[in-house]
Amino acid sequence: MRKACLDMVYELAKRDERIFFIGSDLGVGTLKQFKAEMPGRFIMEGVSEQNVIGMAAGLALEGRIVYVNTIATFLTRRCFEQLALDLCLHRTNVRLIGNGGGLVYAPLGPTHLAIEDIAILRALPHMTILAPADAGEMRRLMPATVEHAGPVYIRLAKGGDPIVTPGDLPFAIGRIYPMRRGGDAVVVTTGVALGAALEAAKTLTAEGLEITILHVPTVKPLDTEALLDYMAPVPAVVTVEEHTLMGGLGSAVAELIAEAGFDPGKRFARLGIPDVFAKEYGSQASLMDRYGINAAGIVAAVRQLSEKRSERVTGAGAAR
Amino acid sequence: MSVSPIASERGTALDARSRAIRREIVGVLAAARRGHVGSAFSLVEILRVLYDDVLRYDPAQPRWRGRDRCILSKGHGCLALYAILAEKGFFDRAELAKFCRADGILGGHPEYGKVPGVEASTGSLGHGLSIGIGFALNARYEGAKHRTFVIIGDGESNEGSVWEAALSAGKHRLDNLVVLVDYNKQQSYATTAEVQDLEPLAAKWEAFGFAAAEVDGHDVAALRAVLSRVPLRPGRPSVVICHTVKGKGVDFVEGNLDWHHKNKVSDEELTGLLSALEIG
């Protein structure tokens, strides 16, 4: 996904002279071809995220579209005020490429995990937050970032992630995509969590439970109308994200449900990272398993909500 | 610690234009009865020389591409900037009377997109120089002749981001970038020497790749002279360290930290300010 993203920056920059790239001392040889062919628009800065974001804002105020590439957690935590003021307040066309969103850097420990990036960026007016599910979607997404007004955060996964979206799936910023339909629960995912949901659907089908999967590659602005439409007729909703439960996709959906005036019997659960710093190393996959952000976790959550539903309505005939 | 050969003294006389600008600032202050008075008075000659003699701009076309860019990174000095921008015709002088009001465009810190002539929203310290580097890099890429001037404060120079930016400007050898330090040696709590000593300041900037000059920041002729020869050295960004007096121009404000930021300015204080700035 990282390679697809950076390849696209190069392709887009070849076609559009407004595009600049700024790196922050990351990845030897990154965008070598970009640097060789368009050296005036390739800038490699040091480990100085505050300055990088300010510079990017200055370039964007002059009419440039600036792609900034570094590690997600440093790009969001370290220079948060620059994101708020230089990018969002000025509504500049800067695109943040956050490497290693979520638990990707598990072996490197909690200093390198971007587990609250979505939550903190959601709180900023004008910020757009994108978390694609795979490299294919990344290729479809990148062209949409060129003309979009205002700052955009692009959350990268690990790389080599399985391709789970069909090649003909469209992409528009601000839209959600139903990946399958079923009446027992809606599973709402962002980023690579989609893969886990698709896998869970197979197990659940075998058990006689059919789920709708809504893939949310744009966490902000959230496609609230479509979400409400899909959630309204279904008795249970489960959100799945590789992110803290404090303030991410699950919180956004919870806010929607709380204000929607749905049947009070609607069941809701969030899967994500609890309110802790990671205590173990290992791998992205092992930490996802630790926190239940996987197919088994989704199956268990849907099953549990369905059982609760059955108890509550005492018998068949639950409205669908 | 090296001692700078240049200093600006308290109590020295100002010419009629410098007094008139300060009177205008008092007028803006009167509208809201609040503002960073000492910080604005410290800046008057720097802004006056920039807008009278140095910057190329067209108030009728504030976004003219060929203009020199000027960022007041120490945004709390905005009373002085507003007085000058209004005088130059960037916006209607009637806006000054609506300072900090809900129906006005002029707030306690300057905002991009709201105030014509303001190139970047500032107020939180340590942002303007990096934005200015972006402007300067773009000008270089386009082969454009315009220059970028960024005015920072001494208290602001406590921010690490200022030095990240300095390192970057030095590396890029941005000789179309000029930093002006309003060095009045007082920050909000106490003197810079007590709070976070910046000395040796010129040597610091030079070590980061800048060509440095020092000037009495209230000496109009000296400011003109130094700013007429930027870049100070080809291939390097310039820094002009302007030795100033916080609150310059009014005896009871000069060096008085009570006037760094004032709210609830009284009628007596306004009268006192105006009479001290009498154009006789």
Chai-1 contact restraints between the chains, C-beta under 6 A:
chainA,res_idxA,chainB,res_idxB,connection_type,confidence,min_distance_angstrom,max_distance_angstrom,comment,restraint_id
A,G40,B,Y141,contact,1.0,0.0,6.0,A-B,restraint_1
A,S48,B,E164,contact,1.0,0.0,6.0,A-B,restraint_2
A,Q50,B,S161,contact,1.0,0.0,6.0,A-B,restraint_3
A,Q50,B,E164,contact,1.0,0.0,6.0,A-B,restraint_4
A,N51,B,S130,contact,1.0,0.0,6.0,A-B,restraint_5
A,N51,B,E164,contact,1.0,0.0,6.0,A-B,restraint_6
A,N51,B,A165,contact,1.0,0.0,6.0,A-B,restraint_7
A,N51,B,S168,contact,1.0,0.0,6.0,A-B,restraint_8
A,G54,B,H127,contact,1.0,0.0,6.0,A-B,restraint_9
A,G54,B,S130,contact,1.0,0.0,6.0,A-B,restraint_10
A,G54,B,I131,contact,1.0,0.0,6.0,A-B,restraint_11
A,M55,B,S130,contact,1.0,0.0,6.0,A-B,restraint_12
A,M55,B,I133,contact,1.0,0.0,6.0,A-B,restraint_13
A,M55,B,G134,contact,1.0,0.0,6.0,A-B,restraint_14
A,A57,B,I131,contact,1.0,0.0,6.0,A-B,restraint_15
A,G58,B,I131,contact,1.0,0.0,6.0,A-B,restraint_16
A,G58,B,G134,contact,1.0,0.0,6.0,A-B,restraint_17
A,G58,B,F135,contact,1.0,0.0,6.0,A-B,restraint_18
A,L59,B,G134,contact,1.0,0.0,6.0,A-B,restraint_19
A,L59,B,N138,contact,1.0,0.0,6.0,A-B,restraint_20
A,E62,B,N138,contact,1.0,0.0,6.0,A-B,restraint_21
A,L85,B,S124,contact,1.0,0.0,6.0,A-B,restraint_22
A,D86,B,H127,contact,1.0,0.0,6.0,A-B,restraint_23
A,L89,B,S121,contact,1.0,0.0,6.0,A-B,restraint_24
A,H90,B,Y112,contact,1.0,0.0,6.0,A-B,restraint_25
